[in-house]
Amino acid sequence: MSQILENDYKYVTMIKTEDKPKTSVFDVYTKRKDILGEIKWFAQWRQYCFFPEDDCVFSKGCMSDINNFIEQLMDLRKQELTGSNT
């Protein structure tokens, strides 16, 4: 993950916690610094997925922010696999 990702959204903030050989792991926090879950590679589906903490509730806006971040991660992964920078 050599490129800069937008990680500060209206409802949530993503913080990278681990770099693996081909992927990264990000914790997802509320603006009040409460942990909501993590975003990491899910090999069975061959994509980044969100793994929520127990008893979390998400609004449409919050889910949209998380989805946008996952789309960025998937775009970067595709670029890295194809060697493209577009």
Rosetta blueprint (number, residue, H / E / L):
1 M L
2 S L
3 Q L
4 I L
5 L L
6 E L
7 N L
8 D E
9 Y L
10 K L
11 Y L
12 V E
13 T E
14 M E
15 I E
16 K E
17 T E
18 E E
19 D E
20 K L
21 P L
22 K L
23 T L
24 S E
25 V E
26 F E
27 D E
28 V E
29 Y E
30 T E
31 K L
32 R L
33 K L
34 D L
35 I E
36 L E
37 G E
38 E E
39 I E
40 K E
41 W E
42 F E
43 A L
44 Q L
45 W L
46 R L
47 Q E
48 Y E
49 C E
50 F E
51 F E
52 P E
53 E L
54 D L
55 D L
56 C L
57 V L
58 F L
59 S L
60 K H
61 G H
62 C H
63 M H
64 S H
65 D H
66 I H
67 N H
68 N H
69 F H
70 I H
71 E H
72 Q H
73 L H
74 M H
75 D H
76 L H
77 R H
78 K H
79 Q H
80 E H
81 L H
82 T H
83 G L
84 S L
85 N L
86 T L
